[in-house]
Amino acid sequence: MSELKPCHFCGGKAKTSMRKVRDIGENERGDKKIQMGAQVICNRCKARGPLYSEAVVNPYSVSFEKIHILDTMKKKAEEAWNRRDGV
């Protein structure tokens, strides 16, 4: 995890949240497909950075491709939070 800057609204500590955004359905082989998202949220005032999301097939199995997708979303969310303009 990269070092997150304090919230630019209240100065609070922020954390990266990874969550399921919505169910998409199934692919042609019948594997479950969901939209996963990454977003930085302030623990104090609940300010949020932009949500980065991607479709993930068969989300509860582990693969290098899924790890890469989730890691990339997390990094994008953290970079967006850290590069915002200060107060």
Phi, psi and chi 1 to 4 in degrees:
 res  aa     phi    psi   chi1   chi2   chi3   chi4
   1 MET       -  137.0  178.5  174.5  127.5      -
   2 SER   -81.0  160.2   65.4      -      -      -
   3 GLU   -73.1  120.8 -175.0   67.9   29.9      -
   4 LEU   -88.4  137.4  -66.1  171.6      -      -
   5 LYS   -71.5  155.4  -69.3 -176.9  179.2  179.2
   6 PRO   -63.0  158.6  -14.1   22.7      -      -
   7 CYS   -58.5  133.6  176.5      -      -      -
   8 HIS   -82.8   -1.1   65.1  -70.3      -      -
   9 PHE   -95.1  -47.6  -66.5  110.4      -      -
  10 CYS  -122.6   -8.3   72.2      -      -      -
  11 GLY    82.1    4.9      -      -      -      -
  12 GLY   -71.0  167.1      -      -      -      -
  13 LYS   -80.9  140.8 -166.2  169.2 -173.1  163.4
  14 ALA  -111.8  159.6      -      -      -      -
  15 LYS  -139.1  157.6   67.4  175.3 -179.2 -179.9
  16 THR   -93.7  129.0  -54.0      -      -      -
  17 SER  -110.9  128.7  172.1      -      -      -
  18 MET  -112.1  129.2  -58.6  -72.9  -70.4      -
  19 ARG  -152.2  163.1   63.4 -176.0  171.2   88.0
  20 LYS   -78.5  128.6  176.7  175.2  115.4  176.7
  21 VAL   -88.3  -48.0  176.1      -      -      -
  22 ARG  -166.9  161.0   67.3 -175.4  174.9   99.3
  23 ASP   -82.0  137.9  -72.2  -43.7      -      -
  24 ILE  -102.6  -33.6  -63.7  174.0      -      -
  25 GLY   132.7 -134.6      -      -      -      -
  26 GLU  -132.9  154.4  -63.5  179.2  -11.5      -
  27 ASN   -84.4 -175.7   66.4    7.5      -      -
  28 GLU   -64.4  -20.5   59.5  -80.4  -10.6      -
  29 ARG   -92.5   -2.3  -65.8 -174.0  -40.2 -154.1
  30 GLY    91.2    7.7      -      -      -      -
  31 ASP   -76.2  138.8  -64.2  -36.0      -      -
  32 LYS   -63.6  141.7 -174.2  172.5  179.7  156.7
  33 LYS  -130.4  127.1 -162.3  171.9 -178.9 -176.8
  34 ILE  -132.8  160.5   65.4  170.8      -      -
  35 GLN   -95.8  119.5 -168.4   82.1   17.1      -
  36 MET  -104.3  149.5  -69.0  -70.7  -65.6      -
  37 GLY  -136.6  154.1      -      -      -      -
  38 ALA  -127.0  137.2      -      -      -      -
  39 GLN  -155.8  143.0 -173.3  174.1   41.4      -
  40 VAL   -94.7  133.6  176.4      -      -      -
  41 ILE  -130.3  136.0  -56.1  170.2      -      -
  42 CYS   -74.6  132.1  172.8      -      -      -
  43 ASN   -69.4  -25.9  -72.5  -29.0      -      -
  44 ARG   -89.2  -60.6 -172.6 -174.2  -59.2  163.3
  45 CYS  -100.0   -3.7   73.7      -      -      -
  46 LYS    67.9   19.9  -53.0  -57.7 -179.0 -153.1
  47 ALA   -60.5  147.7      -      -      -      -
  48 ARG  -127.5  142.8  -65.4  168.4 -177.9 -101.7
  49 GLY   -84.7 -178.5      -      -      -      -
  50 PRO   -65.1  149.5   16.5  -22.3      -      -
  51 LEU   -91.5  126.1  175.3   68.2      -      -
  52 TYR  -109.2  126.3  -69.8   88.5      -      -
  53 SER  -136.5  155.5   65.7      -      -      -
  54 GLU  -146.2  152.8  -69.6  -77.5  -22.9      -
  55 ALA   -79.0  136.1      -      -      -      -
  56 VAL  -127.0  128.2  178.9      -      -      -
  57 VAL   -92.0  136.9  176.4      -      -      -
  58 ASN    49.9   62.6 -153.9    2.7      -      -
  59 PRO   -64.1  -19.2   24.9  -33.1      -      -
  60 TYR   -94.4    4.5  -54.7  108.5      -      -
  61 SER  -105.3  152.7   69.2      -      -      -
  62 VAL   -99.1  132.4  177.4      -      -      -
  63 SER  -147.5  157.3   73.7      -      -      -
  64 PHE   -61.6  -36.4  -70.9  115.1      -      -
  65 GLU   -62.5  -45.3  179.6 -175.3    0.0      -
  66 LYS   -66.3  -41.6  -83.1 -177.8 -128.5  138.0
  67 ILE   -60.5  -42.4  -69.2  169.7      -      -
  68 HIS   -63.7  -44.4  177.3   71.7      -      -
  69 ILE   -60.7  -48.7  -71.1  169.8      -      -
  70 LEU   -66.1  -40.2  -62.5  175.8      -      -
  71 ASP   -64.8  -40.7 -169.2   47.3      -      -
  72 THR   -64.4  -43.4  -59.7      -      -      -
  73 MET   -60.7  -44.1  -75.0 -170.8  -43.6      -
  74 LYS   -61.3  -45.7 -177.9  179.5  174.9 -171.7
  75 LYS   -62.9  -40.8  -75.5  179.2 -176.7  175.7
  76 LYS   -62.9  -43.4  -75.5 -178.4 -179.7  179.4
  77 ALA   -63.5  -42.4      -      -      -      -
  78 GLU   -69.5  -38.8  -69.3  173.1  -10.1      -
  79 GLU   -65.1  -40.8  -72.1  169.7   -1.0      -
  80 ALA   -63.4  -41.5      -      -      -      -
  81 TRP   -63.4  -44.1  177.5  -93.0      -      -
  82 ASN   -73.8  -22.9  -75.9  -21.4      -      -
  83 ARG   -96.8    1.4   82.0  170.6  161.3  -99.2
  84 ARG   -65.0  157.6   84.3  -88.0 -168.5 -107.1
  85 ASP   -69.0  141.1  -66.9  -30.7      -      -
  86 GLY   -73.0  172.7      -      -      -      -
  87 VAL   -76.6      - -170.5      -      -      -
